[in-house]
Amino acid sequence: MQVVQIYMKQTYSPIIFLTSATETSAFLAADVALSTPQRTGTCELIMTSENIFSEVFQRLDEKEFSERLFIFHWIGDSNDSTFIEQLIRRLSTMPNLACFILEDILIPPSATIAHLLPITIAVSKNQDKEDDNIFSSHFYEQLAQNNSIKEAYNYASRKLPNTPSTMFVNPSAEHTLDFTLIETQKIEEIPKTPEQEKIKHFKKIIGQKAHFSVFSKPELLLSKEEIKLFEEYKFELAPLSDIEKQLYSHSIKKQNQKRRQQRYLYRTIFFLTFFLVLAGLGFWAQYREHKRQAEAHKTQTHQQQANFLTYLGDNMQKENATKAIRLVEKAVREYPTHLAQGSLYSHFYSSNLYYSAQIPIKNDNQDKMNYAVSSDGQWLAYFENEKGKNAIFISSLQGDVIKKIEKEAKIEQVIFSNNIPYRLVVGFSNGKVEILDVYGKSLLEMQAHNDTISGLSFSKDDTKIISAADTMALIWTTTGEVLDTISGNRNKILKMKFSPNHNNLFTEANDSVIAVWEGSDLISTFEGTKAKWLSDNYLVLKQIKNLDKTDSSKWVVWDISINKIKKEFQNSKQILPQDSTSFWVIDEKNTLRRYYFESDSTTLWQKNVAYFSMYKGVYPNNTNQKSVIISQNGLVTMRFADGSEATTKLENLPIKAPYFTQDGNYLVIQTASTITFWRAVSPQKRFTDKLQGEKWINENAAGDKIKKQKRDVQLIYYSGNIYRLTDQNEHVKAEFAADKVILHPFQDYILTIKNAIISLDKFDKTNLTEKDKPFKITNLFIKKAEYASIGFSEKGSFVWAVTKASELQLIDLQGKVFYRQKVKPNTEIITSFDDKYVAFAQKIKVGLKPYSILHLDTKQNYELDTRLERSNISSFFFSQNQGQPYLLSASGAWTDFWDMKGRRMKALKGGNPIYGKEMILTSSYGNFYIATLDANRVYHKRIENLQKATLTPDKSYIVLHFKDSVQVWKTSPFGIIQWLEENKIYQLSTQEQKQLLLR
């Protein structure tokens, strides 16, 4: 802090203010010592021995002390440190004080208090026995000789070595130590300290408030901070007027009153808060109880609803087994009571047939089909021509119209391909023929004829299409190339069909002439109707006997190889093919018999048969063979190759001849107004898990159900870069020093990488059971190409390795590199379970980004279609299902399914996908989902605070993971519900549910 010096002319000599409570020897000695300087005018002495507390502070307020330099000398034996502190604080407000001397004291002041003054000298009780040998006599003797205060103090201290003394000097006053009191021309005025200015300003405020408080209403009082300052500088502010004292006392009283009011307010707030907390706890307890009762009521309501739906389903089973099982399934979904679960098992494992779809069909011409079914039974295509609005409707077996394809020309015929389920051919009234897919995309359109298309047919292998219009037919390829032209019919061709071996075809004209052709060459003709192939060389047809071309009641089997009638049947109701040696006949007595082409022997199969159809199964073993017999009263019996049967009862008769779809999964039955697709699955193959159980089993841990099966050897990390190969008892059998070590998934191989060099070793397990004998290690190959990452394929048939230059190498187990390609930096590699495909994903900041699939058979790469990219992909892997696999990529909320050509085929809600026995489980926070193996979602459950869902190793239980606990769910009866969805058993609509409930 900078010291400001102000020089002023000193007109009066300095004052020595000497005071003492009693006239002690020190007091008298000081008087004697100062007599000479006083006579010479060097100083003026003021002495007092009156009452200190009443006189001293008043004398200090006198004008001469504010105008002249003075020394305040206190002599006394008082031990009152509080009074001394108050005195020092009072003196600190006086700018002309040069020095403060405390003599004959018992306790000196602290340095902190003493430094409030420029110079403070503290002298203890005089220890010298001579009365004239005291501090004052020596100190003032030196001052009279024009010595400074510092020199006078040092001299007196030396003269009294046995009397302790201390001189405290404020740092701001150190420059005045060498000034003498005799030098009176100019002295440096000591600047006021900030504290002195503060006290002066505060005293002025007190005076103003005291003056105005008399007139102001409300009364003007000191603030809390001002009261605190008043108490701190009480002695420095003295003397106070009566009005100022009254201001202070009123302020204290008001402050205490406010404190009492605040304490009362705080107590009131505390008790009010306490009461509110108690009331809140009471209300919360009531709420919890109300919520518990509501949950109990809700649970009871769901149980009653589930049991009521079960009752309806049980009573409806004979009338409509499909709708009955769906009602019970709805009951299990809403609340799986024991009654509902037991009923579901009873329905499911009964011998009932269930249908997947029942679709109404508008058909004005009953002799002509206006619909077609795809070879896999997944699509139904039908057309309608109404008032110039011509449209083809593509429907799923759930009855949902997937696509409406509008056409300008009138539609005459529609057929599906035999081998490509989503492809169909349409014939128009203007002679055009168009090949479409089920989404309406046109693949080929050609002007095949100039007249209305009257017939369309695919060859069995889909390489040829035959179309007919008027009297001419064309055989052409699916690319539009015409192979043969069939002409020579006199009347309009109504029907044509290739033989099973594709060598021949027949045409049936409007004049009842049936012609057999080999290409465009006519082989033979016969008069009849309703022709169809029984085998490569045999046709069955209805013979004509009258000139008016009315149908006769005789059916004939015609051998086209010799152009002769082989067999004749009177009044037969249905003739069906079986194989190259035999066929089926339902005679006029509704008896089903098996006949043979080359012999007259027959086999009686069953009586009371109105309709019959057979699916021969998959060659060569016919493992999926099945047949259906419909009796005259509508009883449907389906027999399967495993010996089981399933039955149902038809309400609407008559029907058209039933038939199985090409894949054998559906039986199609058409009435005058509907088409019904019955699911042709053996009851024994519906579902293997027949456990009946609770909805869930609460457990604190999954326990032994989640243990993994161990191999006879295992690889463990030891320390540093050391890995050990041990047996199941953890006895060390081999040790490897490498950056990374990988154990072959099935065989006895070890793959290592160290310093970017990879090595494949084989270990011999001959001494596996011998505790202290290690394995014998044989090196198969070493590769030195600066490798960055390595791994075995899933099946273990090869090793993949990526170099630091981002080159992928596929290496067989003999060390031969059989494929190389560049990959993106930071690429992760996975392989399919059959080692036929390799997938690539790049590591990015927010997870993974799959980008390519490699076909190892063709060495062809397919880029993933990433037009709809998902963020935060955490995992990707190949599916485990048989046949063509999927590539799965999973984020926290979605799982995407890609085919092997990089096309996104399906997407499921939920991440962390896990394959079960006959299901896919996905989950996200608070939700888990169950889907079929072909990625159709069938079940969703929302559970609060669910972290994720997993499956036990045996796939029999769903494990729900929470923060502090685990729940284990049995997969049944949800496995049954899954089967119903997977096999597309008819799903009740909302309207049907309401109608059934109203019943």
CORTAGI-V597838 format. One record per residue. N is the residue number from 1. RES is the residue in three letters. BURIAL is b if it has 9 or more other C-alpha atoms within 8 Angstrom, else e. Layout:
n->{N & N}
res->{RES & RES}
burial->{BURIAL & BURIAL}
This chain:
n->{1 & 2 & 3 & 4 & 5 & 6 & 7 & 8 & 9 & 10 & 11 & 12 & 13 & 14 & 15 & 16 & 17 & 18 & 19 & 20 & 21 & 22 & 23 & 24 & 25 & 26 & 27 & 28 & 29 & 30 & 31 & 32 & 33 & 34 & 35 & 36 & 37 & 38 & 39 & 40 & 41 & 42 & 43 & 44 & 45 & 46 & 47 & 48 & 49 & 50 & 51 & 52 & 53 & 54 & 55 & 56 & 57 & 58 & 59 & 60 & 61 & 62 & 63 & 64 & 65 & 66 & 67 & 68 & 69 & 70 & 71 & 72 & 73 & 74 & 75 & 76 & 77 & 78 & 79 & 80 & 81 & 82 & 83 & 84 & 85 & 86 & 87 & 88 & 89 & 90 & 91 & 92 & 93 & 94 & 95 & 96 & 97 & 98 & 99 & 100 & 101 & 102 & 103 & 104 & 105 & 106 & 107 & 108 & 109 & 110 & 111 & 112 & 113 & 114 & 115 & 116 & 117 & 118 & 119 & 120 & 121 & 122 & 123 & 124 & 125 & 126 & 127 & 128 & 129 & 130 & 131 & 132 & 133 & 134 & 135 & 136 & 137 & 138 & 139 & 140 & 141 & 142 & 143 & 144 & 145 & 146 & 147 & 148 & 149 & 150 & 151 & 152 & 153 & 154 & 155 & 156 & 157 & 158 & 159 & 160 & 161 & 162 & 163 & 164 & 165 & 166 & 167 & 168 & 169 & 170 & 171 & 172 & 173 & 174 & 175 & 176 & 177 & 178 & 179 & 180 & 181 & 182 & 183 & 184 & 185 & 186 & 187 & 188 & 189 & 190 & 191 & 192 & 193 & 194 & 195 & 196 & 197 & 198 & 199 & 200 & 201 & 202 & 203 & 204 & 205 & 206 & 207 & 208 & 209 & 210 & 211 & 212 & 213 & 214 & 215 & 216 & 217 & 218 & 219 & 220 & 221 & 222 & 223 & 224 & 225 & 226 & 227 & 228 & 229 & 230 & 231 & 232 & 233 & 234 & 235 & 236 & 237 & 238 & 239 & 240 & 241 & 242 & 243 & 244 & 245 & 246 & 247 & 248 & 249 & 250 & 251 & 252 & 253 & 254 & 255 & 256 & 257 & 258 & 259 & 260 & 261 & 262 & 263 & 264 & 265 & 266 & 267 & 268 & 269 & 270 & 271 & 272 & 273 & 274 & 275 & 276 & 277 & 278 & 279 & 280 & 281 & 282 & 283 & 284 & 285 & 286 & 287 & 288 & 289 & 290 & 291 & 292 & 293 & 294 & 295 & 296 & 297 & 298 & 299 & 300 & 301 & 302 & 303 & 304 & 305 & 306 & 307 & 308 & 309 & 310 & 311 & 312 & 313 & 314 & 315 & 316 & 317 & 318 & 319 & 320 & 321 & 322 & 323 & 324 & 325 & 326 & 327 & 328 & 329 & 330 & 331 & 332 & 333 & 334 & 335 & 336 & 337 & 338 & 339 & 340 & 341 & 342 & 343 & 344 & 345 & 346 & 347 & 348 & 349 & 350 & 351 & 352 & 353 & 354 & 355 & 356 & 357 & 358 & 359 & 360 & 361 & 362 & 363 & 364 & 365 & 366 & 367 & 368 & 369 & 370 & 371 & 372 & 373 & 374 & 375 & 376 & 377 & 378 & 379 & 380 & 381 & 382 & 383 & 384 & 385 & 386 & 387 & 388 & 389 & 390 & 391 & 392 & 393 & 394 & 395 & 396 & 397 & 398 & 399 & 400 & 401 & 402 & 403 & 404 & 405 & 406 & 407 & 408 & 409 & 410 & 411 & 412 & 413 & 414 & 415 & 416 & 417 & 418 & 419 & 420 & 421 & 422 & 423 & 424 & 425 & 426 & 427 & 428 & 429 & 430 & 431 & 432 & 433 & 434 & 435 & 436 & 437 & 438 & 439 & 440 & 441 & 442 & 443 & 444 & 445 & 446 & 447 & 448 & 449 & 450 & 451 & 452 & 453 & 454 & 455 & 456 & 457 & 458 & 459 & 460 & 461 & 462 & 463 & 464 & 465 & 466 & 467 & 468 & 469 & 470 & 471 & 472 & 473 & 474 & 475 & 476 & 477 & 478 & 479 & 480 & 481 & 482 & 483 & 484 & 485 & 486 & 487 & 488 & 489 & 490 & 491 & 492 & 493 & 494 & 495 & 496 & 497 & 498 & 499 & 500 & 501 & 502 & 503 & 504 & 505 & 506 & 507 & 508 & 509 & 510 & 511 & 512 & 513 & 514 & 515 & 516 & 517 & 518 & 519 & 520 & 521 & 522 & 523 & 524 & 525 & 526 & 527 & 528 & 529 & 530 & 531 & 532 & 533 & 534 & 535 & 536 & 537 & 538 & 539 & 540 & 541 & 542 & 543 & 544 & 545 & 546 & 547 & 548 & 549 & 550 & 551 & 552 & 553 & 554 & 555 & 556 & 557 & 558 & 559 & 560 & 561 & 562 & 563 & 564 & 565 & 566 & 567 & 568 & 569 & 570 & 571 & 572 & 573 & 574 & 575 & 576 & 577 & 578 & 579 & 580 & 581 & 582 & 583 & 584 & 585 & 586 & 587 & 588 & 589 & 590 & 591 & 592 & 593 & 594 & 595 & 596 & 597 & 598 & 599 & 600 & 601 & 602 & 603 & 604 & 605 & 606 & 607 & 608 & 609 & 610 & 611 & 612 & 613 & 614 & 615 & 616 & 617 & 618 & 619 & 620 & 621 & 622 & 623 & 624 & 625 & 626 & 627 & 628 & 629 & 630 & 631 & 632 & 633 & 634 & 635 & 636 & 637 & 638 & 639 & 640 & 641 & 642 & 643 & 644 & 645 & 646 & 647 & 648 & 649 & 650 & 651 & 652 & 653 & 654 & 655 & 656 & 657 & 658 & 659 & 660 & 661 & 662 & 663 & 664 & 665 & 666 & 667 & 668 & 669 & 670 & 671 & 672 & 673 & 674 & 675 & 676 & 677 & 678 & 679 & 680 & 681 & 682 & 683 & 684 & 685 & 686 & 687 & 688 & 689 & 690 & 691 & 692 & 693 & 694 & 695 & 696 & 697 & 698 & 699 & 700 & 701 & 702 & 703 & 704 & 705 & 706 & 707 & 708 & 709 & 710 & 711 & 712 & 713 & 714 & 715 & 716 & 717 & 718 & 719 & 720 & 721 & 722 & 723 & 724 & 725 & 726 & 727 & 728 & 729 & 730 & 731 & 732 & 733 & 734 & 735 & 736 & 737 & 738 & 739 & 740 & 741 & 742 & 743 & 744 & 745 & 746 & 747 & 748 & 749 & 750 & 751 & 752 & 753 & 754 & 755 & 756 & 757 & 758 & 759 & 760 & 761 & 762 & 763 & 764 & 765 & 766 & 767 & 768 & 769 & 770 & 771 & 772 & 773 & 774 & 775 & 776 & 777 & 778 & 779 & 780 & 781 & 782 & 783 & 784 & 785 & 786 & 787 & 788 & 789 & 790 & 791 & 792 & 793 & 794 & 795 & 796 & 797 & 798 & 799 & 800 & 801 & 802 & 803 & 804 & 805 & 806 & 807 & 808 & 809 & 810 & 811 & 812 & 813 & 814 & 815 & 816 & 817 & 818 & 819 & 820 & 821 & 822 & 823 & 824 & 825 & 826 & 827 & 828 & 829 & 830 & 831 & 832 & 833 & 834 & 835 & 836 & 837 & 838 & 839 & 840 & 841 & 842 & 843 & 844 & 845 & 846 & 847 & 848 & 849 & 850 & 851 & 852 & 853 & 854 & 855 & 856 & 857 & 858 & 859 & 860 & 861 & 862 & 863 & 864 & 865 & 866 & 867 & 868 & 869 & 870 & 871 & 872 & 873 & 874 & 875 & 876 & 877 & 878 & 879 & 880 & 881 & 882 & 883 & 884 & 885 & 886 & 887 & 888 & 889 & 890 & 891 & 892 & 893 & 894 & 895 & 896 & 897 & 898 & 899 & 900 & 901 & 902 & 903 & 904 & 905 & 906 & 907 & 908 & 909 & 910 & 911 & 912 & 913 & 914 & 915 & 916 & 917 & 918 & 919 & 920 & 921 & 922 & 923 & 924 & 925 & 926 & 927 & 928 & 929 & 930 & 931 & 932 & 933 & 934 & 935 & 936 & 937 & 938 & 939 & 940 & 941 & 942 & 943 & 944 & 945 & 946 & 947 & 948 & 949 & 950 & 951 & 952 & 953 & 954 & 955 & 956 & 957 & 958 & 959 & 960 & 961 & 962 & 963 & 964 & 965 & 966 & 967 & 968 & 969 & 970 & 971 & 972 & 973 & 974 & 975 & 976 & 977 & 978 & 979 & 980 & 981 & 982 & 983 & 984 & 985 & 986 & 987 & 988 & 989 & 990 & 991 & 992 & 993 & 994 & 995 & 996 & 997 & 998 & 999}
res->{MET & GLN & VAL & VAL & GLN & ILE & TYR & MET & LYS & GLN & THR & TYR & SER & PRO & ILE & ILE & PHE & LEU & THR & SER & ALA & THR & GLU & THR & SER & ALA & PHE & LEU & ALA & ALA & ASP & VAL & ALA & LEU & SER & THR & PRO & GLN & ARG & THR & GLY & THR & CYS & GLU & LEU & ILE & MET & THR & SER & GLU & ASN & ILE & PHE & SER & GLU & VAL & PHE & GLN & ARG & LEU & ASP & GLU & LYS & GLU & PHE & SER & GLU & ARG & LEU & PHE & ILE & PHE & HIS & TRP & ILE & GLY & ASP & SER & ASN & ASP & SER & THR & PHE & ILE & GLU & GLN & LEU & ILE & ARG & ARG & LEU & SER & THR & MET & PRO & ASN & LEU & ALA & CYS & PHE & ILE & LEU & GLU & ASP & ILE & LEU & ILE & PRO & PRO & SER & ALA & THR & ILE & ALA & HIS & LEU & LEU & PRO & ILE & THR & ILE & ALA & VAL & SER & LYS & ASN & GLN & ASP & LYS & GLU & ASP & ASP & ASN & ILE & PHE & SER & SER & HIS & PHE & TYR & GLU & GLN & LEU & ALA & GLN & ASN & ASN & SER & ILE & LYS & GLU & ALA & TYR & ASN & TYR & ALA & SER & ARG & LYS & LEU & PRO & ASN & THR & PRO & SER & THR & MET & PHE & VAL & ASN & PRO & SER & ALA & GLU & HIS & THR & LEU & ASP & PHE & THR & LEU & ILE & GLU & THR & GLN & LYS & ILE & GLU & GLU & ILE & PRO & LYS & THR & PRO & GLU & GLN & GLU & LYS & ILE & LYS & HIS & PHE & LYS & LYS & ILE & ILE & GLY & GLN & LYS & ALA & HIS & PHE & SER & VAL & PHE & SER & LYS & PRO & GLU & LEU & LEU & LEU & SER & LYS & GLU & GLU & ILE & LYS & LEU & PHE & GLU & GLU & TYR & LYS & PHE & GLU & LEU & ALA & PRO & LEU & SER & ASP & ILE & GLU & LYS & GLN & LEU & TYR & SER & HIS & SER & ILE & LYS & LYS & GLN & ASN & GLN & LYS & ARG & ARG & GLN & GLN & ARG & TYR & LEU & TYR & ARG & THR & ILE & PHE & PHE & LEU & THR & PHE & PHE & LEU & VAL & LEU & ALA & GLY & LEU & GLY & PHE & TRP & ALA & GLN & TYR & ARG & GLU & HIS & LYS & ARG & GLN & ALA & GLU & ALA & HIS & LYS & THR & GLN & THR & HIS & GLN & GLN & GLN & ALA & ASN & PHE & LEU & THR & TYR & LEU & GLY & ASP & ASN & MET & GLN & LYS & GLU & ASN & ALA & THR & LYS & ALA & ILE & ARG & LEU & VAL & GLU & LYS & ALA & VAL & ARG & GLU & TYR & PRO & THR & HIS & LEU & ALA & GLN & GLY & SER & LEU & TYR & SER & HIS & PHE & TYR & SER & SER & ASN & LEU & TYR & TYR & SER & ALA & GLN & ILE & PRO & ILE & LYS & ASN & ASP & ASN & GLN & ASP & LYS & MET & ASN & TYR & ALA & VAL & SER & SER & ASP & GLY & GLN & TRP & LEU & ALA & TYR & PHE & GLU & ASN & GLU & LYS & GLY & LYS & ASN & ALA & ILE & PHE & ILE & SER & SER & LEU & GLN & GLY & ASP & VAL & ILE & LYS & LYS & ILE & GLU & LYS & GLU & ALA & LYS & ILE & GLU & GLN & VAL & ILE & PHE & SER & ASN & ASN & ILE & PRO & TYR & ARG & LEU & VAL & VAL & GLY & PHE & SER & ASN & GLY & LYS & VAL & GLU & ILE & LEU & ASP & VAL & TYR & GLY & LYS & SER & LEU & LEU & GLU & MET & GLN & ALA & HIS & ASN & ASP & THR & ILE & SER & GLY & LEU & SER & PHE & SER & LYS & ASP & ASP & THR & LYS & ILE & ILE & SER & ALA & ALA & ASP & THR & MET & ALA & LEU & ILE & TRP & THR & THR & THR & GLY & GLU & VAL & LEU & ASP & THR & ILE & SER & GLY & ASN & ARG & ASN & LYS & ILE & LEU & LYS & MET & LYS & PHE & SER & PRO & ASN & HIS & ASN & ASN & LEU & PHE & THR & GLU & ALA & ASN & ASP & SER & VAL & ILE & ALA & VAL & TRP & GLU & GLY & SER & ASP & LEU & ILE & SER & THR & PHE & GLU & GLY & THR & LYS & ALA & LYS & TRP & LEU & SER & ASP & ASN & TYR & LEU & VAL & LEU & LYS & GLN & ILE & LYS & ASN & LEU & ASP & LYS & THR & ASP & SER & SER & LYS & TRP & VAL & VAL & TRP & ASP & ILE & SER & ILE & ASN & LYS & ILE & LYS & LYS & GLU & PHE & GLN & ASN & SER & LYS & GLN & ILE & LEU & PRO & GLN & ASP & SER & THR & SER & PHE & TRP & VAL & ILE & ASP & GLU & LYS & ASN & THR & LEU & ARG & ARG & TYR & TYR & PHE & GLU & SER & ASP & SER & THR & THR & LEU & TRP & GLN & LYS & ASN & VAL & ALA & TYR & PHE & SER & MET & TYR & LYS & GLY & VAL & TYR & PRO & ASN & ASN & THR & ASN & GLN & LYS & SER & VAL & ILE & ILE & SER & GLN & ASN & GLY & LEU & VAL & THR & MET & ARG & PHE & ALA & ASP & GLY & SER & GLU & ALA & THR & THR & LYS & LEU & GLU & ASN & LEU & PRO & ILE & LYS & ALA & PRO & TYR & PHE & THR & GLN & ASP & GLY & ASN & TYR & LEU & VAL & ILE & GLN & THR & ALA & SER & THR & ILE & THR & PHE & TRP & ARG & ALA & VAL & SER & PRO & GLN & LYS & ARG & PHE & THR & ASP & LYS & LEU & GLN & GLY & GLU & LYS & TRP & ILE & ASN & GLU & ASN & ALA & ALA & GLY & ASP & LYS & ILE & LYS & LYS & GLN & LYS & ARG & ASP & VAL & GLN & LEU & ILE & TYR & TYR & SER & GLY & ASN & ILE & TYR & ARG & LEU & THR & ASP & GLN & ASN & GLU & HIS & VAL & LYS & ALA & GLU & PHE & ALA & ALA & ASP & LYS & VAL & ILE & LEU & HIS & PRO & PHE & GLN & ASP & TYR & ILE & LEU & THR & ILE & LYS & ASN & ALA & ILE & ILE & SER & LEU & ASP & LYS & PHE & ASP & LYS & THR & ASN & LEU & THR & GLU & LYS & ASP & LYS & PRO & PHE & LYS & ILE & THR & ASN & LEU & PHE & ILE & LYS & LYS & ALA & GLU & TYR & ALA & SER & ILE & GLY & PHE & SER & GLU & LYS & GLY & SER & PHE & VAL & TRP & ALA & VAL & THR & LYS & ALA & SER & GLU & LEU & GLN & LEU & ILE & ASP & LEU & GLN & GLY & LYS & VAL & PHE & TYR & ARG & GLN & LYS & VAL & LYS & PRO & ASN & THR & GLU & ILE & ILE & THR & SER & PHE & ASP & ASP & LYS & TYR & VAL & ALA & PHE & ALA & GLN & LYS & ILE & LYS & VAL & GLY & LEU & LYS & PRO & TYR & SER & ILE & LEU & HIS & LEU & ASP & THR & LYS & GLN & ASN & TYR & GLU & LEU & ASP & THR & ARG & LEU & GLU & ARG & SER & ASN & ILE & SER & SER & PHE & PHE & PHE & SER & GLN & ASN & GLN & GLY & GLN & PRO & TYR & LEU & LEU & SER & ALA & SER & GLY & ALA & TRP & THR & ASP & PHE & TRP & ASP & MET & LYS & GLY & ARG & ARG & MET & LYS & ALA & LEU & LYS & GLY & GLY & ASN & PRO & ILE & TYR & GLY & LYS & GLU & MET & ILE & LEU & THR & SER & SER & TYR & GLY & ASN & PHE & TYR & ILE & ALA & THR & LEU & ASP & ALA & ASN & ARG & VAL & TYR & HIS & LYS & ARG & ILE & GLU & ASN & LEU & GLN & LYS & ALA & THR & LEU & THR & PRO & ASP & LYS & SER & TYR & ILE & VAL & LEU & HIS & PHE & LYS & ASP & SER & VAL & GLN & VAL & TRP & LYS & THR & SER & PRO & PHE & GLY & ILE & ILE & GLN & TRP & LEU & GLU & GLU & ASN & LYS & ILE & TYR & GLN & LEU & SER & THR & GLN & GLU & GLN & LYS & GLN & LEU & LEU & LEU & ARG}
burial->{e & e & e & e & e & e & e & e & e & b & e & e & b & b & b & b & b & b & b & b & b & e & b & e & e & b & b & b & b & b & e & b & b & b & e & b & b & b & e & e & e & b & b & b & b & b & e & e & b & e & e & b & e & e & b & b & b & b & e & e & e & e & e & e & b & b & e & b & b & b & b & b & b & b & b & b & e & e & e & e & e & e & e & b & b & b & b & b & b & b & b & b & b & e & b & b & b & b & b & b & b & b & b & b & b & b & e & e & b & e & e & e & b & b & b & b & b & b & b & b & b & b & b & b & b & e & e & b & e & e & e & e & b & b & b & b & b & b & b & b & b & b & b & b & e & b & b & b & b & e & b & b & b & e & b & b & b & e & e & b & e & e & b & e & b & e & b & b & b & b & e & e & b & b & e & e & b & e & e & b & b & e & e & b & e & b & b & e & b & b & b & e & e & e & e & b & b & e & b & e & e & e & b & e & e & b & b & e & b & b & b & b & b & e & e & e & e & e & e & b & b & b & e & e & e & e & b & e & e & b & e & e & b & e & b & b & b & e & e & e & e & e & e & b & b & e & b & b & e & b & b & b & e & e & b & e & e & e & e & e & e & e & e & e & e & e & e & e & e & e & e & e & e & e & e & e & e & e & e & e & e & e & e & e & e & e & e & e & e & e & e & e & e & e & e & e & e & e & e & e & e & b & b & e & b & b & b & e & b & b & e & b & b & b & e & b & b & e & e & e & b & b & b & b & b & b & b & b & b & b & b & b & e & e & b & b & b & e & e & b & b & b & b & b & b & e & b & b & e & e & e & b & b & b & b & b & b & b & e & e & e & e & e & e & e & e & e & e & b & b & b & b & b & b & b & b & b & b & b & b & b & b & b & b & b & e & e & e & b & b & b & b & b & b & b & b & b & b & b & e & b & b & b & b & e & e & b & e & e & b & b & b & b & b & b & b & b & b & e & e & b & b & b & b & b & b & b & b & b & b & b & b & b & b & b & b & b & b & e & b & e & b & e & b & b & e & e & b & b & b & b & b & b & b & b & b & b & b & b & b & e & b & b & b & b & b & b & b & b & b & b & b & b & b & b & b & b & b & e & e & e & b & e & b & b & b & e & e & b & e & b & b & b & b & b & b & b & b & b & b & e & b & b & b & b & b & b & b & b & b & e & b & b & b & b & b & b & b & b & b & e & e & e & b & e & e & b & b & b & e & b & e & b & b & b & b & e & b & b & b & b & b & b & b & e & e & e & e & e & e & b & b & b & b & b & b & b & b & b & b & e & e & e & e & b & b & e & b & b & b & b & b & b & e & b & b & b & b & e & e & e & b & b & b & b & b & b & b & e & b & b & b & b & b & b & b & b & e & e & e & e & e & e & e & e & e & e & b & b & b & b & b & b & b & b & b & b & b & e & e & e & b & e & b & b & b & b & b & b & b & b & e & e & b & b & b & b & b & b & b & b & e & e & b & b & b & b & b & e & e & e & e & e & e & b & e & e & b & b & b & b & b & b & b & b & b & b & b & b & b & b & e & b & b & b & b & b & b & b & b & e & b & b & e & e & e & b & e & e & e & e & b & e & e & e & b & b & e & b & e & e & b & e & e & e & e & e & e & e & e & e & e & b & b & b & e & e & e & e & e & b & b & b & b & b & b & b & b & e & e & b & b & b & b & b & e & e & b & b & e & b & b & b & b & e & e & e & b & b & b & b & b & b & b & e & b & b & b & b & b & b & b & b & b & e & e & b & b & e & e & e & e & e & e & b & e & e & e & b & b & b & b & e & e & e & b & b & b & e & b & b & b & b & b & b & b & b & b & b & b & b & b & b & e & e & b & b & b & b & b & b & b & b & e & b & e & b & e & e & b & e & e & e & e & e & e & b & e & e & b & b & b & b & e & b & b & b & b & b & b & b & b & b & e & e & e & b & b & b & b & b & b & b & b & b & b & e & e & e & e & e & b & b & b & e & e & e & e & e & e & e & b & b & b & b & b & b & b & b & e & e & e & e & e & b & b & b & b & b & b & b & b & b & b & b & b & b & b & b & b & b & b & b & b & e & e & b & b & b & b & b & b & b & b & b & b & e & e & b & b & b & b & b & b & e & b & b & b & b & b & b & b & b & e & b & b & b & b & e & b & e & e & e & e & e & b & b & b & b & b & b & b & b & e & b & b & b & b & b & b & b & b & e & e & b & b & b & b & b & b & b & b & b & e & b & b & b & b & b & b & b & b & e & b & b & b & b & b & e & e & e & e & b & e & e & e & e & e & e}
